[in-house]
Amino acid sequence: MNRTLDRLGRFSAGHPWRALALWAVVLTAVIGLAATVGGPAQENWDVDNARAQQGIEQLREHLPAAGNASAQVVVHDDAALDQGTLTDLGEDLAGLDHVLSVAPPRMSADGDTALVTVAYDVPVTHRDLMGKLDPLEDAVAPYRDAGLQVELGGELPGTAAAPMEGRGEMIGIVAALLILLLMFRSVVAAGLPVVVAVLGLGLGLTGVTVLCGLMDVSPTAPTVAAMVGLGVGIDYALLMLTRILEHLRSGEGFVDAAAHAATTAGRSVVLAGTTVLVSLLGLKLSGVPTLEAFGFTTAVAVVAVMFTALVLVPALGSLLRKRLTPRAVRRGRTSRPAGLRAERWARRIAGRPVPWLIAGATLMLVLAAPVLDMRTWPQSGGDGIGDTTTRRAFDLVSSEIGAGANAPLQVVVDLARAGQQGVADVTRTLEGRDDVATVAPPVVSDDGAIAVVSAESAYADNDPRSAELVSDLRAELPDGVEVTGNLALFADIADLLAVRLWLVIGFVVLISVVLLTMMFRSVAVPLKAAVMNLLSVGAAYGVLTAVFQWGWGLELLGIDHARPISSWLPILMFTVLFGLSMDYEVFLLSRVKEDYDLTGDPHGSVARGLASTSRVITAAAAIMVMVFLGFVTEMDALIRMLGFGMGVAILLDATIVRMVLVPATMSLLGHRNWWLPGWLDRVLPRLGPEGHAPAAPATRLPDREAELESVG
């Protein structure tokens, strides 16, 4: 790998315009693919591992009006609604494309609110329907003009409930520029990593468009890919640029500096990015197509920003080399060497590692404690943020008709197996339960194959008692009966992901430990890294639970009520965060290992490694935190949770973990950090984290100590 990266660095730095042309050719090819085979993003709610899917397939086959997409049109007025108006509305809705039937209006007790359910002949993921509300909006516009409040809810409007507005990306870019400007004191150097990351993200999102044409990709997935891609893209470009500047300061020419940076920092970028990709592979084990698509889209973005950083940082740096350093430095003025404070900090921890280790671990465990009370639910119409029509529809239905009316249950009776007696048993069971608010008369399919009994929970869909209702009914009802509908499907998804999370965690941790063992030829370092990353993720889970589920400080995020944690979040957040945390682990340990190999000093190498990387890791982490927190401004509840949770996790990882727990544990272990059994060393392939760049010889270490004393 070193030889390839060296050649790439020399090519890009020595022939910058050719490197830019190469990147442009790749972008053009991807754009061509996107235009040829690309497509729009669309959900895939079919989950083969969910029991409710069996009932959904029966409905689609025998009773399409109950098994395909549906929408809710909620009409409200200050006085009792006119039935003639509702009849006209039903006729207008029935004339829309793909509408199979329009149910008679269901009235509230005081007659001022009506719920009209529209059934379609295709699934909600059909390309003709996915996220397209214009026909519904056009149909209800005259009634709104007449003074009625008409809101849209249910499945179909829910697919377009929270459009992404791009504020997260802009906040992240502005914050990154400010942080880098403070770091480099040069507008050109500050702007270069951001420009490279944005270009890489553009390439990645174009690749995501290609992916959308090949598989079903959630409309939310490109936003997650943008969030991660922008953060790691800036980090990777920053790491490359920092190493180039470091070699330039040592007196190398730009081409040599770029080549050495490519074989050191570039190698770390490749290996760190690989850990992110391996972590994302864990989403394939979730068993849910939506989550698998999140993994693929984010992986595409990560590969694109990795490639862009490796090619464009040396190329653009070569073109702008005279303006990469601050004007004061170009005029011959020097500043105090960077990293001394971090080195002093590391040596202080190394002097008393046990108290620091106990204090840091205790803090992380305290932050993680609320995770024991975490409850998850995929999504609810009541989770909408802001003044959207879907949120208004949900609130109207809940207050005027009943909380369970937003997500009714459908109990499917296979008449060939259960017969009419099964229908009677289902009806009697439902009517006898206190947690069932209403039971509709059975509906028999035209072919006589199934009967469907619709019922509504007495509680909201994300209330734990609604999930218990689904579980109880499945235990009580006879064979040949399936409980389905969105409520049952979401309960199945929540249960499935709660179990699959542990499988994903085990896979990601195991593969990451193996990769780190191959990189650093150590047993202790990979195991320590895995434990530290688990602490970071666990603490972030705990903070998320306290804020979103318990409601601590929720109003500061612009959210009006507490809610369960999204079922998609723990597994998605773990795979992304574990890979990102490994990025910083690779960056830091690469320098520690490089120093240890040169000096054989287990304690000093930790201090010097922390000192040499503290500035870039701190800046990179600050940028990533701001990028993630910027997405808290988006309207989608999942994106807000994900942005907040990942921002908290990276903040804890870059402070408590990297600055306290890592130096404390490595100081305790000493030479044992780098122990590897001989038999394992012979078996494992070698993936050295960095090639050795020109470095100061060991004889200069006493000068470093003296320098520290002078600063003190």
LOKOLTOR-75118 format. One line per field, with one value per residue (C-alpha): residue number from 1; x negated, y, z. Coordinates in nm, 3 decimals, m for minus. Layout:
! residues N
num: [NUM|...]
x: [X|...]
y: [Y|...]
z: [Z|...]
This chain:
! residues 712
num: [1|2|3|4|5|6|7|8|9|10|11|12|13|14|15|16|17|18|19|20|21|22|23|24|25|26|27|28|29|30|31|32|33|34|35|36|37|38|39|40|41|42|43|44|45|46|47|48|49|50|51|52|53|54|55|56|57|58|59|60|61|62|63|64|65|66|67|68|69|70|71|72|73|74|75|76|77|78|79|80|81|82|83|84|85|86|87|88|89|90|91|92|93|94|95|96|97|98|99|100|101|102|103|104|105|106|107|108|109|110|111|112|113|114|115|116|117|118|119|120|121|122|123|124|125|126|127|128|129|130|131|132|133|134|135|136|137|138|139|140|141|142|143|144|145|146|147|148|149|150|151|152|153|154|155|156|157|158|159|160|161|162|163|164|165|166|167|168|169|170|171|172|173|174|175|176|177|178|179|180|181|182|183|184|185|186|187|188|189|190|191|192|193|194|195|196|197|198|199|200|201|202|203|204|205|206|207|208|209|210|211|212|213|214|215|216|217|218|219|220|221|222|223|224|225|226|227|228|229|230|231|232|233|234|235|236|237|238|239|240|241|242|243|244|245|246|247|248|249|250|251|252|253|254|255|256|257|258|259|260|261|262|263|264|265|266|267|268|269|270|271|272|273|274|275|276|277|278|279|280|281|282|283|284|285|286|287|288|289|290|291|292|293|294|295|296|297|298|299|300|301|302|303|304|305|306|307|308|309|310|311|312|313|314|315|316|317|318|319|320|321|322|323|324|325|326|327|328|329|330|331|332|333|334|335|336|337|338|339|340|341|342|343|344|345|346|347|348|349|350|351|352|353|354|355|356|357|358|359|360|361|362|363|364|365|366|367|368|369|370|371|372|373|374|375|376|377|378|379|380|381|382|383|384|385|386|387|388|389|390|391|392|393|394|395|396|397|398|399|400|401|402|403|404|405|406|407|408|409|410|411|412|413|414|415|416|417|418|419|420|421|422|423|424|425|426|427|428|429|430|431|432|433|434|435|436|437|438|439|440|441|442|443|444|445|446|447|448|449|450|451|452|453|454|455|456|457|458|459|460|461|462|463|464|465|466|467|468|469|470|471|472|473|474|475|476|477|478|479|480|481|482|483|484|485|486|487|488|489|490|491|492|493|494|495|496|497|498|499|500|501|502|503|504|505|506|507|508|509|510|511|512|513|514|515|516|517|518|519|520|521|522|523|524|525|526|527|528|529|530|531|532|533|534|535|536|537|538|539|540|541|542|543|544|545|546|547|548|549|550|551|552|553|554|555|556|557|558|559|560|561|562|563|564|565|566|567|568|569|570|571|572|573|574|575|576|577|578|579|580|581|582|583|584|585|586|587|588|589|590|591|592|593|594|595|596|597|598|599|600|601|602|603|604|605|606|607|608|609|610|611|612|613|614|615|616|617|618|619|620|621|622|623|624|625|626|627|628|629|630|631|632|633|634|635|636|637|638|639|640|641|642|643|644|645|646|647|648|649|650|651|652|653|654|655|656|657|658|659|660|661|662|663|664|665|666|667|668|669|670|671|672|673|674|675|676|677|678|679|680|681|682|683|684|685|686|687|688|689|690|691|692|693|694|695|696|697|698|699|700|701|702|703|704|705|706|707|708|709|710|711|712]
x: [0.000|m0.285|m0.425|m0.084|m0.012|m0.359|m0.305|0.040|m0.093|m0.380|m0.151|0.108|m0.148|m0.377|m0.101|0.188|0.386|0.371|0.489|0.780|0.862|0.855|1.099|1.321|1.326|1.442|1.712|1.827|1.852|2.058|2.285|2.335|2.430|2.669|2.839|2.862|2.955|3.015|3.352|3.533|3.508|3.798|3.879|3.908|4.129|4.142|3.964|3.959|3.853|4.154|4.456|4.693|4.555|4.747|5.076|4.976|4.908|5.249|5.418|5.234|5.335|5.698|5.804|5.582|5.781|5.661|5.310|5.168|5.099|5.347|5.384|5.593|5.773|5.884|6.146|6.221|6.442|6.558|6.914|7.065|6.948|7.190|7.239|7.286|6.943|6.790|6.964|6.822|6.476|6.502|6.594|6.302|6.062|6.202|6.114|5.740|5.497|5.443|5.724|5.911|6.170|6.262|6.417|6.725|6.629|6.577|6.713|6.603|6.857|6.938|6.949|6.687|6.415|6.421|6.163|6.166|5.943|5.820|5.705|5.473|5.416|5.035|4.797|4.679|4.333|4.468|4.282|4.607|4.694|4.369|4.364|4.593|4.867|4.958|5.272|5.404|5.313|5.490|5.801|5.839|5.739|6.099|6.221|5.938|6.027|6.383|6.259|6.228|5.916|5.806|5.494|5.322|5.193|5.137|4.892|4.866|4.825|4.585|4.331|4.295|4.362|4.019|3.832|3.461|3.376|2.996|2.940|2.729|2.471|2.445|2.402|2.134|1.943|1.946|1.840|1.561|1.425|1.414|1.242|0.985|0.919|0.835|0.615|0.417|0.436|0.458|0.774|0.637|0.532|0.864|1.067|0.882|1.015|1.367|1.353|1.214|1.483|1.764|1.632|1.603|1.952|2.085|1.922|2.063|2.420|2.410|2.309|2.603|2.832|2.691|2.758|3.120|3.171|3.043|3.220|3.477|3.312|3.492|3.529|3.361|3.054|2.884|2.905|2.730|2.471|2.420|2.382|2.116|1.949|1.905|1.762|1.512|1.430|1.311|1.128|0.946|0.847|0.736|0.517|0.353|0.295|0.154|m0.102|m0.202|m0.261|m0.455|m0.694|m0.724|m0.833|m1.104|m1.254|m1.117|m1.002|m0.630|m0.627|m0.829|m0.612|m0.296|m0.439|m0.542|m0.200|m0.032|m0.228|m0.167|0.152|0.292|0.243|0.422|0.705|0.742|0.733|0.958|1.205|1.192|1.297|1.593|1.691|1.658|1.877|2.140|2.143|2.294|2.622|2.665|2.727|3.020|3.267|3.443|3.403|3.429|3.128|2.929|2.982|2.852|2.533|2.480|2.545|2.315|2.045|2.066|2.017|1.720|1.544|1.599|1.452|1.158|1.072|1.116|0.894|0.613|0.618|0.717|0.540|0.191|0.310|0.480|0.209|m0.053|0.132|0.175|m0.148|m0.267|0.046|0.091|m0.109|m0.014|m0.160|m0.355|m0.529|m0.604|m0.772|m0.998|m0.822|m0.784|m0.543|m0.566|m0.568|m0.221|m0.125|m0.332|m0.027|0.117|m0.216|m0.232|0.127|0.044|m0.259|m0.048|0.200|m0.083|m0.209|0.115|0.306|0.531|0.725|0.765|0.883|1.138|1.265|1.301|1.465|1.704|1.815|1.879|2.075|2.287|2.372|2.454|2.681|3.010|2.969|3.108|3.445|3.428|3.746|3.755|4.027|3.979|4.184|4.512|4.711|4.687|4.309|4.339|4.139|4.272|4.606|4.657|4.984|4.904|4.846|5.168|5.360|5.222|5.311|5.664|5.734|5.592|5.791|6.120|6.153|5.909|5.535|5.552|5.726|5.392|5.262|5.545|5.486|5.598|5.668|5.664|5.854|5.768|6.117|5.981|5.804|6.004|6.347|6.633|6.573|6.233|6.399|6.637|6.348|6.151|6.445|6.527|6.165|6.124|6.453|6.366|6.042|6.027|5.726|5.921|6.120|6.326|6.393|6.527|6.755|6.567|6.499|6.475|6.260|6.436|6.275|6.387|6.033|5.993|6.192|6.050|6.152|6.020|5.965|5.804|5.592|5.707|5.359|5.124|4.920|4.591|4.740|4.590|4.942|5.019|4.722|4.839|5.182|5.028|4.831|5.134|5.360|5.111|5.097|5.476|5.604|5.633|5.420|5.495|5.521|5.258|5.241|5.106|5.129|4.875|4.901|4.821|4.547|4.376|4.397|4.229|3.958|3.887|3.853|3.645|3.396|3.365|3.245|3.037|2.855|2.648|2.562|2.448|2.246|2.071|1.988|1.860|1.651|1.499|1.403|1.269|1.056|0.912|0.832|0.663|0.466|0.334|0.253|0.076|m0.050|0.097|0.357|0.411|0.451|0.746|0.928|0.878|1.001|1.315|1.394|1.335|1.558|1.831|1.808|1.847|2.148|2.307|2.268|2.423|2.717|2.762|2.762|3.008|3.243|3.225|3.293|3.544|3.720|3.704|3.735|3.435|3.371|3.577|3.721|3.370|3.379|3.712|3.909|4.234|4.267|4.072|4.088|3.933|3.597|3.634|3.582|3.360|3.127|2.931|2.818|2.752|2.573|2.359|2.229|2.148|2.000|1.788|1.624|1.575|1.430|1.186|1.078|0.943|0.798|0.604|0.487|0.361|0.215|0.039|m0.176|m0.223|m0.335|m0.563|m0.732|m0.752|m0.919|m1.180|m1.248|m1.125|m0.982|m0.628|m0.535|m0.703|m0.565|m0.210|m0.277|m0.450|m0.189|0.087|m0.104|m0.161|0.202|0.388|0.422|0.550|0.772|0.918|0.992|1.126|1.349|1.475|1.562|1.741|1.933|2.050|2.140|2.351|2.514|2.596|2.837|3.035|3.196|3.355|3.725|3.696|3.707|3.463|3.210|3.235|3.179|2.894|2.720|2.748|2.641|2.341|2.232|2.238|2.053|1.772|1.738|1.698|1.467|1.232|1.220|1.277|1.165|0.872|0.744|0.797|0.879|0.640|0.326|0.419|0.465|0.162|m0.053|0.061|m0.012|m0.354|m0.541|m0.246|m0.056|m0.255|m0.269|m0.149|m0.197|m0.450|m0.212|0.051|m0.207|m0.298|0.066|0.208|0.153|m0.031|0.153|m0.088|0.103|m0.157|m0.487|m0.764|m0.807|m1.129|m1.136|m1.362|m1.607|m1.584|m1.877|m1.653|m1.415|m1.599|m1.559|m1.187|m1.186|m1.373|m1.128|m0.841|m1.013|m1.059|m0.690|m0.603]
y: [0.000|0.242|0.231|0.298|0.588|0.733|0.729|0.881|1.159|1.236|1.230|1.463|1.707|1.697|1.713|1.891|1.973|1.610|1.501|1.745|1.614|1.255|1.344|1.529|1.223|1.006|1.261|1.277|0.899|0.886|1.165|0.966|0.658|0.864|0.998|0.649|0.419|0.656|0.713|0.885|0.769|0.562|0.363|m0.014|m0.109|m0.478|m0.661|m1.034|m1.108|m0.927|m1.140|m0.861|m0.892|m1.219|m1.041|m0.756|m1.002|m1.164|m0.825|m0.727|m1.051|m1.071|m0.723|m0.454|m0.166|m0.272|m0.389|m0.111|0.258|0.475|0.838|1.016|1.339|1.513|1.787|2.021|2.323|2.525|2.404|2.073|1.975|1.971|1.615|1.737|1.898|1.574|1.382|1.619|1.582|1.203|1.216|1.447|1.215|0.908|1.061|1.076|0.839|0.500|0.563|0.235|0.346|0.626|0.521|0.701|0.986|0.889|1.165|1.289|1.285|1.656|1.637|1.906|1.669|1.403|1.138|1.025|0.729|0.702|0.356|0.315|0.021|0.024|0.016|0.340|0.277|0.285|0.544|0.711|0.780|0.801|1.138|1.300|1.495|1.735|1.544|1.532|1.895|1.999|1.799|1.955|2.312|2.428|2.314|2.497|2.806|2.769|2.811|2.449|2.313|2.016|1.824|1.522|1.229|0.855|0.652|0.846|1.199|1.054|0.979|1.352|1.484|1.630|1.744|1.809|2.176|2.156|2.373|2.104|2.102|2.482|2.510|2.242|2.409|2.753|2.609|2.409|2.717|2.914|2.632|2.575|2.947|2.959|2.652|2.749|3.131|3.109|3.148|2.926|2.645|2.671|2.657|2.371|2.083|2.221|2.255|1.902|1.762|1.939|1.814|1.462|1.484|1.596|1.292|1.069|1.198|1.155|0.796|0.766|0.865|0.572|0.348|0.471|0.335|m0.008|m0.054|0.105|0.383|0.572|0.946|1.005|0.796|1.057|1.307|1.063|1.000|1.375|1.415|1.147|1.221|1.590|1.520|1.253|1.432|1.741|1.522|1.319|1.628|1.801|1.507|1.500|1.875|1.881|1.614|1.795|2.116|1.924|1.784|2.124|2.274|2.008|2.141|1.901|2.009|2.002|1.686|1.493|1.630|1.522|1.176|1.128|1.255|1.008|0.714|0.825|1.025|0.883|0.531|0.623|0.771|0.448|0.227|0.455|0.473|0.095|0.063|0.291|0.077|m0.244|m0.097|0.002|m0.355|m0.448|m0.288|m0.578|m0.794|m0.578|m0.770|m0.444|m0.319|0.045|0.015|m0.180|0.109|0.353|0.149|0.138|0.510|0.615|0.377|0.535|0.881|0.765|0.604|0.918|1.156|0.920|0.913|1.289|1.363|1.141|1.293|1.657|1.760|1.718|1.864|2.175|2.212|2.214|2.487|2.696|2.604|2.962|3.058|2.754|2.901|3.217|3.547|3.582|3.250|3.341|3.657|3.453|3.492|3.168|3.065|2.840|2.473|2.319|2.028|2.112|2.158|1.824|1.655|1.800|1.685|1.329|1.316|1.438|1.156|0.908|1.010|0.901|0.690|0.497|0.796|0.947|0.615|0.569|0.926|0.911|0.568|0.669|0.978|0.776|0.510|0.775|0.931|0.586|0.488|0.620|0.368|0.106|0.281|0.331|0.240|0.237|0.277|0.315|0.627|0.796|1.074|1.251|1.272|1.539|1.854|2.196|2.305|2.040|1.909|1.553|1.665|1.871|1.576|1.342|1.580|1.637|1.265|1.194|1.464|1.442|1.076|0.869|0.813|0.467|0.592|0.713|0.354|0.096|m0.276|m0.516|m0.872|m1.104|m1.432|m1.706|m1.849|m2.175|m2.244|m2.065|m2.041|m1.826|m1.942|m1.775|m1.447|m1.476|m1.553|m1.253|m1.018|m1.146|m1.122|m0.768|m0.645|m0.794|m0.600|m0.270|m0.155|m0.178|0.140|0.037|m0.276|m0.255|m0.520|m0.792|m0.735|m1.042|m1.030|m1.071|m1.412|m1.531|m1.619|m1.387|m1.174|m0.859|m0.712|m0.362|m0.238|0.057|0.066|0.286|0.437|0.611|0.393|0.462|0.396|0.073|m0.054|m0.061|m0.292|m0.510|m0.528|m0.669|m0.928|m1.032|m1.070|m1.294|m1.515|m1.533|m1.562|m1.903|m2.041|m1.893|m1.542|m1.272|m0.934|m0.673|m0.306|m0.033|m0.068|m0.439|m0.390|m0.122|m0.339|m0.620|m0.387|m0.257|m0.613|m0.727|m0.441|m0.477|m0.835|m0.769|m0.479|m0.726|m0.925|m0.608|m0.497|m0.832|m0.834|m0.476|m0.507|m0.838|m0.722|m0.389|m0.564|m0.793|m0.498|m0.305|m0.613|m0.639|m0.267|m0.232|m0.589|m0.576|m0.753|m0.487|m0.187|m0.327|m0.456|m0.125|0.062|m0.152|m0.092|0.284|0.307|0.110|0.356|0.651|0.499|0.391|0.738|0.891|0.648|0.753|1.124|1.064|0.878|1.152|1.427|1.279|1.016|1.179|1.529|1.689|2.016|1.904|2.251|2.376|2.155|2.296|1.978|2.006|1.667|1.361|1.048|0.702|0.675|0.587|0.213|0.294|0.501|0.263|0.025|0.301|0.522|0.236|0.132|0.489|0.596|0.289|0.346|0.719|0.659|0.412|0.695|0.894|0.579|0.508|0.869|0.882|0.533|0.563|0.843|0.668|0.347|0.539|0.709|0.386|0.203|0.478|0.525|0.216|0.452|0.330|0.632|0.909|0.781|0.819|1.176|1.271|1.093|1.281|1.607|1.559|1.471|1.674|1.982|1.803|1.559|1.839|2.046|1.745|1.644|1.999|2.017|1.684|1.782|2.103|1.921|1.670|1.926|2.134|1.860|1.913|2.203|1.967|1.884|1.505|1.358|1.076|1.319|1.542|1.249|1.113|1.449|1.522|1.174|1.156|1.507|1.413|1.087|1.251|1.524|1.263|1.054|1.342|1.468|1.206|0.907|1.043|1.289|1.089|0.720|0.641|0.793|0.649|0.292|0.303|0.434|0.149|m0.110|0.025|m0.214|m0.455|m0.220|m0.364|m0.730|m0.988|m1.365|m1.494|m1.746|m1.476|m1.241|m1.508|m1.582|m1.230|m1.027|m0.699|m0.369|m0.115|0.206|0.439|0.422|0.588|0.946|1.125|1.193|1.335|1.085|0.965|1.185|1.488|1.366|1.542|1.872|1.808|1.756|2.080|2.256|2.129|2.255|2.598|2.620|2.513]
z: [0.000|0.085|m0.267|m0.423|m0.188|m0.243|m0.618|m0.582|m0.359|m0.597|m0.900|m0.744|m0.605|m0.910|m1.170|m0.996|m1.310|m1.423|m1.078|m1.096|m1.443|m1.312|m1.036|m1.285|m1.513|m1.223|m1.134|m1.497|m1.513|m1.195|m1.323|m1.642|m1.442|m1.231|m1.543|m1.693|m1.406|m1.113|m0.955|m0.668|m0.308|m0.181|0.132|0.156|0.449|0.365|0.648|0.583|0.941|1.088|1.169|1.064|0.709|0.667|0.726|0.497|0.213|0.269|0.251|m0.067|m0.233|m0.128|m0.009|m0.170|m0.021|0.324|0.234|0.021|0.078|0.263|0.360|0.620|0.540|0.858|0.832|1.124|1.180|1.477|1.424|1.312|0.965|0.672|0.542|0.186|0.195|0.318|0.041|m0.220|m0.067|m0.082|m0.451|m0.529|m0.349|m0.523|m0.860|m0.787|m0.958|m0.786|m0.537|m0.488|m0.234|0.003|0.334|0.468|0.703|1.065|1.284|1.624|1.907|1.866|1.485|1.421|1.300|1.030|0.945|0.583|0.494|0.133|0.013|m0.286|m0.518|m0.481|m0.183|m0.024|m0.174|m0.530|m0.737|m0.843|m0.479|m0.283|m0.109|m0.371|m0.194|m0.475|m0.586|m0.229|m0.169|m0.489|m0.399|m0.054|m0.154|m0.236|0.106|0.279|0.075|0.202|0.560|0.674|0.840|0.632|0.731|0.576|0.779|0.768|0.562|0.236|0.381|0.635|0.360|0.291|0.639|0.709|0.396|0.443|0.405|0.398|0.705|0.870|0.591|0.584|0.961|0.953|0.668|0.833|1.169|1.004|0.830|1.154|1.345|1.071|1.042|1.412|1.369|1.059|1.069|0.692|0.487|0.211|0.447|0.633|0.315|0.147|0.366|0.342|m0.037|m0.070|0.162|m0.025|m0.360|m0.221|m0.079|m0.417|m0.576|m0.303|m0.325|m0.702|m0.634|m0.397|m0.685|m0.880|m0.581|m0.565|m0.914|m0.810|m0.477|m0.247|m0.048|0.228|0.156|0.493|0.403|0.178|0.465|0.698|0.426|0.389|0.765|0.794|0.460|0.535|0.880|0.778|0.454|0.639|0.892|0.626|0.428|0.748|0.847|0.502|0.496|0.849|0.763|0.444|0.638|0.902|0.640|0.473|0.806|0.831|0.507|0.245|m0.098|m0.164|m0.377|m0.120|0.160|m0.021|m0.089|0.273|0.388|0.155|0.300|0.659|0.696|0.372|0.498|0.819|0.613|0.414|0.722|0.927|0.641|0.613|0.976|0.903|0.603|0.805|1.076|0.820|0.690|1.024|0.914|0.673|0.980|1.094|0.877|0.781|0.421|0.527|0.757|0.500|0.259|0.522|0.539|0.162|0.107|0.389|0.262|m0.085|0.069|0.280|m0.018|m0.225|0.035|0.098|m0.273|m0.303|m0.002|m0.128|m0.478|m0.430|m0.109|m0.263|m0.594|m0.455|m0.195|m0.472|m0.660|m0.346|m0.168|m0.125|0.069|0.292|0.578|0.770|0.651|0.976|0.916|0.554|0.684|0.910|1.246|1.443|1.716|2.016|1.913|1.913|2.135|2.445|2.661|2.548|2.617|2.967|3.023|2.911|3.141|3.432|3.373|3.333|3.677|3.847|3.590|3.830|3.976|3.630|3.490|3.768|3.737|3.359|3.354|3.633|3.443|3.126|3.316|3.491|3.155|3.017|3.310|3.157|2.872|3.111|3.077|2.698|2.510|2.132|1.870|1.492|1.434|1.510|1.352|1.688|1.649|1.383|1.453|1.368|1.232|0.963|0.825|0.936|1.295|1.295|1.152|1.417|1.699|1.565|1.533|1.879|2.053|1.860|1.760|1.962|1.997|1.842|1.529|1.392|1.359|1.361|1.392|1.123|1.231|0.928|0.953|0.705|0.646|0.505|0.836|1.104|0.940|1.057|1.412|1.393|1.293|1.590|1.827|1.702|1.742|2.090|2.204|2.077|2.222|2.560|2.607|2.794|2.592|2.263|2.196|1.891|1.686|1.330|1.174|0.982|0.612|0.386|0.072|m0.264|m0.315|0.028|0.131|0.429|0.669|0.830|1.162|1.225|1.578|1.751|2.061|2.345|2.349|2.110|1.876|2.057|2.401|2.546|2.619|2.246|2.183|2.473|2.308|1.990|2.187|2.395|2.092|1.915|2.224|2.262|1.905|1.732|1.447|1.108|1.249|1.195|1.367|1.126|1.034|1.101|1.477|1.464|1.203|1.410|1.722|1.527|1.396|1.747|1.880|1.582|1.606|1.983|1.926|1.611|1.781|1.983|1.672|1.496|1.800|1.820|1.448|1.435|1.752|1.644|1.295|1.425|1.687|1.420|1.192|1.471|1.571|1.216|1.210|1.544|1.610|1.959|2.169|2.435|2.203|2.000|2.309|2.486|2.179|2.162|2.530|2.496|2.191|2.365|2.653|2.413|2.239|2.569|2.717|2.403|2.432|2.792|2.712|2.427|2.661|2.924|2.671|2.426|2.639|2.981|2.836|3.009|2.828|2.530|2.473|2.393|2.083|1.971|2.050|2.240|2.410|2.517|2.305|2.273|2.102|1.735|1.683|1.386|1.601|1.831|1.558|1.301|1.551|1.680|1.339|1.235|1.568|1.619|1.284|1.344|1.691|1.539|1.305|1.598|1.752|1.433|1.400|1.760|1.789|1.455|1.594|1.929|1.757|1.521|1.818|2.019|1.730|1.711|2.082|2.268|2.533|2.625|2.838|2.646|2.315|2.448|2.559|2.235|2.024|2.203|2.164|1.790|1.721|1.982|1.765|1.458|1.650|1.860|1.551|1.361|1.651|1.700|1.331|1.338|1.653|1.488|1.165|1.356|1.584|1.277|1.171|1.492|1.301|1.045|1.070|1.073|1.426|1.344|1.196|1.504|1.737|1.526|1.491|1.863|1.970|1.740|1.833|2.202|2.136|1.936|2.201|2.475|2.260|2.182|2.542|2.812|2.606|2.403|2.661|2.981|2.941|2.656|2.813|3.155|3.029|2.800|3.084|3.306|3.040|2.939|2.708|2.726|2.493|2.204|2.302|2.050|2.078|1.828|1.675|1.620|1.471|1.214|1.126|1.093|0.775|0.825|0.791|0.936|1.024|0.880|0.703|0.894|0.797|0.858|1.228|1.488|1.631|1.986|2.091|2.064|2.333|2.621|2.431|2.424|2.799|2.846|2.619|2.833|3.147|2.994|2.906|3.259]
